[in-house]
Amino acid sequence: MFISNPFSELSASISPTIMQAYIILMVLLVVGGTILDMIHKKSAQYFFENAKKAKRSAKRSVSTGEKASIAVKVLMNEVLTSGEFCNTRRRLSHLLTMYGFILFVITTAIMIFGYPTPATSTPAILPLLWHIGALMLAVGGYWFWFFIRVDVSAEGVPWYRVERADLFILSLLTTATFALLWSFTQSTGIAGWSTLFLVLFIISSTTLFASVMWSKFAHMFFKPAAAFQKRVTRADGSKENLPKDYDLTDPEVQRLFPDIPEYMGKKPAYMGPGIRRESADHY
């Protein structure tokens, strides 16, 4: 099962050309859905307007080299290692799901386009990575769904309550689950179940890629851009138009804000890092 290309075996009943056309269609649906999402939510417009506003409030100019350095930091921290998650379980779940999805999608495309029939012998590493990717995706996704979701872990909402916001994670989970079940039943020769799981696999994956505008799929493309912009505003001093950090014991600060000594005394105690003083148990 793990070293067998399920798509080359499927070519006996479905033409490789149809499978390849399906992959192309899914790519077009993701691109089109992302563009429509940007138009509907005005995400690109927000980023550009926010960047202009930050530029007007900037205390210094950020050089091209510094921006390149910031982009590398975003790639290493927010993108590759999901460093923005304070909750370790949430971070591990996200990394399993993300890298599992990448492995699963890339190896699917390679096997369908490069090794579409049994006549073209598939390197064993490709189906192995395909199954590992699907398993990582399933483990990370189910871990998140049953134990980490904030409305389940922190608010006591039943895990089986489904809302439109859950469309992305559920279609992702069912795609990985039915892919594994289809591969298993196909390799063991259980024809009836194999057909059923193949149909469910196709329905789930089509839902995943066709529902970009209504799911959180497009969020993956916006997150790095938002992280980059946030780091740039810190570097240029605009700080997203937020007030700077004050030393409450500074006489000049107390002169600007006379209610500080009035309510907290002339030497206010240090309040600590606020919400970060407790271990993260949420997003």
N, C-alpha and C positions, 0 to 999 in steps of 0.2 A: 504493500500500500504506500509506504513512505517514499519509495524510490521509483514509483510508477507514475508516468505522466497521465493524469485522468483525461486530459483533453485530446491526446492522441488516440486513446481508446474510444472516446466519444465520436471521433471523426468517422467511425464506421456507420453512424446513423445521422450525424449532422455534418454538413460540409464545412471544412476549415474556413472557406470564404465567408460563410454566414457567421462563424464565431469571430473572425477578424472584423467583419462589418459591425458586429455588436460592440466590440471593444472601441472602435472608432466612434460609434454613436454615443457610448457612455462618456467618452472624453468630450465630445461636443456638448453633451448635456451639462457636464460640470462647468465648462467654460461659459456656456450660455446662461446657466443658472446663477453663476457667480456675478456675471455682468448685470443680470436683471436684479439681483440682490443689492448690488452697489447702487443701481439707479433708484430702486425702491426705497432703500434706507438712506440714500445719499451719503454713503460711507466715504467715497473718494472726495466728495465736496467738503465733508467735515474735516478730513485730514488736511486738505489744502488750505482751507480757511483757518484751521487751528494753527497750521505752520506759519501762515502770514501773521496771525495775531501774536504768536510767540516771538517771531522775528522783530516785531515792533517793540516788544518788551525786553528784548535781549540786552544783557549787560556787556557782552563781548561777542566777537565773531568767531565761529567755529570753522577751522580750516578744513580743506578737503581731506587731508591726511588724518585729522582727528575724527572726521565723520567715518572714514574707512575703518579706523580703529574701533569706533562705536559699533559699526555694522558687524565686525568680527566678534565683538563681545556679545551682541544680540544673537548671532548665529550659535556661539558656543554655549551661552547661558539659557536664553529663552527658547531657542529652537531645538538644539541638539540634546540638551540635558534637562529642559523644562524647569530651570532654576527658579522660576517665579512662584512655584508651588511651595508653600511653607510646610504643608502636611506631607510627611515622608510617604505614607501609604498612597495618598492621592498622586504624588509624583511618580512613584513606581508603577502604579496602575496606568497612568497616562503614558509613560515610556513604553510599557509592554504593548499597549493598544496602538500607539503611534508607529513603533518600529515593526510590530506585527502586521499592521495595515500596509506599510511601505513594502515589506518583503512579499506579502501576499499579492499585492497589485502588480509589482514589477515582474515577479516570476510568472504570474498569469499571462501577462503580455508577451514575455519572452517565449514561453512554451507554445502559445497559440500562434504567434507569428513565425517563430524560428523552428519549432518542432511540431507541426500540426498533425502529422500522421505517424503511424507505427513504423513506416518506411524510413523516417528520419529519426534515428536513434537519439533519445533525449539523455543528456548527461545526468547521472543520478543525483547530482547536487541540486539541480533545479527543482524537481518534485519534492526533494527533502526540505529545501528552504520554503517551498510553497506550503507544505504541511506545518512546518515550524511556525511560519508567519501566521497561519490560521489559528494555531493553538495559542500563540502569544496574544493574538487579538481576542480570542475567546476568554482566556484567563484574565487579562487586564480588564476587559469589558464587563464580564460577570462579577468580578471583584468590585468594580465601581458600582454596578447596578444594585447589587444586594447589600453592600456594606459601607460604601463611601459616599454615595449621593447625599448631599447636605439635607434634603428634605426627609430622607430616610434615617440617616445617622444622627441628625441633630434635632429634627422636628417631629419625629415619630410617625411620619406618613408611611402607609403600607407600601412595600416594594412593588406591588402589582398595580398601583394606581398609575395610569398612563395619561400623559398630556402631549400636546403637539410638540412641545420642546424635547420630548423623548424620542422623536422620530429618527434622529440621526443615530443615537446609540443603539436603539432597538434594531434598525435596519442593518447596522454594522454587525451586531451580535448574531442576528439570524443569518446574515450572509456567511460569516465564518462557520457557524454551526452547521448549516445545511451543506456547505462545501465539504466539510470533513465527513459528514454522514454520507453524502453522495459518493465521495472517494472510497470510503470504507465498503459500502454496499456494492459498488461497481467492482472493486477488487475481489470481493468474496463471491461475486456472481449472483447476488440477490436482485434479479432483474426488476421486479415490480417496485420494490422499495427504492432501488437506484433511480428509476424514472421519476418517482414521486419527489425524492430529495433534490434531483436535478431541477425539476420545475420550481420547487420552493427556493432553491438557490438562485435561479434566474429572476424570480419575482422579487426576492429580497435585494439582490444587487441592483436591479433596475430601480427599485424604490429608493435605494441609497443614493444613486447617482442622478436620478431624475427629480429628487426632492430638495436639491441644493437651496433653492430660493426659500423654502419653508423650514429648513433644518439649520443646524449649526455647522454644516460642512464648510460654508464660505468663511466661517470664523478662523479657520486654519490659515487663510491667506491674509487676514487683517491683523492677526495677533503680532507677527513680526514687525509689520509697519508701525503699529501703535507702540511697541516696545522701543523701536528705533527712535521714534519721535519723542518719546518720554525721556530717553537718555540725552538726546540733543538739547532739550529744554533745560535739563539739569546742567549740561555743559556750558550753555550760553547764558545761564543765570536767570532766564525767564521763568523757570520752574512752573510751567503751565499756568502762569498768572496766580499762583498760590503765594500767600505771605511767607516771608523768610522766617527761619527759626530765631526766636529771641531768647536771650538770657534774662529771665524775670528779675534777677537781682541787680541788673544794670540800671543805675540811676536815670540814664537817658531813656531807657525803655519805660521805666516807671513814670517819667515825665510825660511821655507820649500817651501812656495808658494809666491814668491816675487811679483807676479802679483796682489795679493790681495791689498796691500797698494798702489800699483801703480795706480790701477783703482778704488779702493773703499775707499782709505784713510786709515790711521792707526787705526781709530776707526769706522769700518763699522757698519752701522745701522743694527739692527736685522731685517731680512726679514720676519719673521713670519713662520707659518707652511705651506707655499706654497699653494698647491691645497686645503688643508683642511680649509683654511681661509674662503672659500665660502661654502654655504650649498650644500649638495650633490644632484645633479639632474641627476645622471647617475649611471652606475654600480659601 
